[in-house]
């Protein structure tokens, strides 16, 4: 996992904006894909020795539970093997709690461990099970002690209708359900012809069953931030009830996760996005050929690292629901009335609400294909351009200003995602600023300056205290400048939220 250094972070904090940088998030470990594959080899061996599958009620399933449990017990987890009955057969869930953290603020990570009877189920869902197992073991090896309590779960009988995860959630009291403040689900993360889908927590796709419970959008944006940092675009997938997040969201628990595709067919547009072919995402879905040969190592590696990133980021960041009540938000997925400055000096790459196209110059990703959440952001020239003067910001200052925002009384906080990218032809005169406009007064909240160095685009988050503006009507203004000669500068802002507490 890559760490990026930021220029002027002390200046941002001094200006009243608290910044969560990728360097902080980079505390998450890189998950060795060889370790994840070693777990898949063990699950394959278990299936081979037990009639070719690891299905509910079959000996291969219980042997899989025992394999995972033994590793977690040795690593210091407190494990519980929970039994349930379906179709007259005893099934099992495995629950593993990492000691420490606030148990009233529990982050849970899970995936189903069972296969269908037709095959060993190495992608579906040995891949997700092995990924979260290795992340759990890395929690132990690193001595990670986050603010939130961590709980991992491996579910039985998912293939028969989410029976294990449903039994688990139904066994909880109302207080125990309320203590689970986020659930991450990982089901099929190594499909051989993969896509990179994130559960659509904020309903930015506008299809299907709608958004997840409050806090689901933050889980989605956290996972999206990781993929953005490695230059891999993602797309949403609906909470359609096909996996073990189902009983959690049905009980109001925020959820999210990753999915690389099952029996569906990858479109030509998706091939352009991710590579591969226009065949099925997983030609061996629910078949005997779902073996260790049915895994895309690159997808498995990326997604295992994404699991770790999400766990480390969310577990040390408090609850998945931002504190306070949201009084205004703009994810920029629809046009809400942002206006460009009428006296701006910039001659190209003016700030606009747009769907950004990937731009790379001299090997540096200066504009990302993906917004921080959804498809749209405020961006300096959404069209791709690979050199100074080609659709990047040029010629001076550009601004874009929000519609009027009426603030209530109370403690007010602005949250947003942003980046400033540049090449070594930039100077300290180039910058990104976030401002608040109240009447005729404009106050700068954030100033990020460039430097004569290559700085890749990567989304990061920041917050600012707006309590001084309580009871007023304000506008948020984004300003960027290319004041150097022939500088290649790109800037973006997304996911603006104001909360009151």
WOBELDA-V592622 format. One line per field, one symbol per residue. ss: DSSP state (H for helix, E for strand, L for the rest). psi: psi as a letter, one per 40 degrees, with the letter a starting at -180 (. if undefined). burial: + if it has 9 or more other C-alpha atoms within 8 Angstrom, else -. A space follows every 10 residues. Layout:
ss = ???
psi = ???
burial = ???
This chain:
ss = LLLLLLLLHH HHHHLLEEEE LHHHHLLLLL LLHHHHHHHH HHHHHHHHHL LLLLELLLHH HHHHHHHHHH HHHHLLLEEE EEEEEELLEE EEEEEEEELL LEEEEEEEEE EELLELLLLL LHHHHHHHHH HHHHHHHHHH HHLLLLLEEE EEEEELLHHH LLHHHHHHHH LLLHHHHHHE EEEEEELLLL LLLLLLEEEL LLLLLLLLLL LLLLLHHHHH HHHHHHHHHL LLLLEEELLL LLLLLHHHHH LLLLEEEEEL LLLLELLHHH HHHHLLLLLE LLLLLLLLLL LHHHLLHHHH HHHHHHHHHH HHHHHLLLLL LLLLEEEEEE LLLLLLLLEE LLLLLLLELL EEEELLLLEE ELLEEEELLL LLLLLLEEEE LLLLLLLLLL LLLELEEEEE ELLLEELLLL LEEEEEEEEE EELLLLLLLL EEEEEEEELL EEEEEEEEEL LLLLELLLLE EEEEELHHHL LLEEEEEEEE EELLLLLLEE EEEEEEEEEE L
psi = hiihihhfdd ddddeehhhh iddddedhih hhdddddddd ddddddddef eeifiheidd dddddddddd ddddeeihih hhiihhfehh ihihhhhhhi iheeghhhhi iieiiieeae fddgfddddd dddddddddd defhgidiih hihhiifdee ffdddddddd eiidddddeh eihhhhhgef idgiighhhg defddfibea iiiheddddd ddddddddde fhiiiiiige eeaeeddddd eehiiiaihe ibeihhiddd dddeaaifai dgeehfideg aeefhhdddd dddddddddd dddddeeaie hiiahheiih eedihefhhi ieeieheifi hihihiihhh hfehhdhidh idhadiihig gdiiheiheg eihieaiiih hiiihhiaia hhhhiiiiih iiieeiieei ihihihhhbe hhhhdhhhia igihhihhhi iiiihedeeh eihiihhhhi hgeihfihhi iiiifhhhii .
burial = -------++- +++-++++++ +++-++-++- +-+-+++-++ +-++-+++-+ -+++++++-+ +++++--++- +++-+-+++- -+-+-----+ ++++++++-+ +++-++++++ ++++++++++ ++++++++++ ++++++++++ -----+++++ ++++++++-- -++++++++- -+----++++ ++++++++++ ++++++++++ +++------+ ++++++++++ +++++++++- +-++-+-++- --+++++++- --++++++++ +++--+---+ +--+---+-+ ++++++++-+ ++-+++--++ +-++++++++ -+++++-+++ +----++-++ +++----+-+ +--+-+++++ ++++++++++ +--+++++++ ++++++++++ ++-++--++- ++++++++++ +++---+++- ++++++++++ ++++++++++ ++++++++-- ---+++++++ ++++++++++ +++++++-++ -+++++++++ ++++-+++++ ++++++++++ -
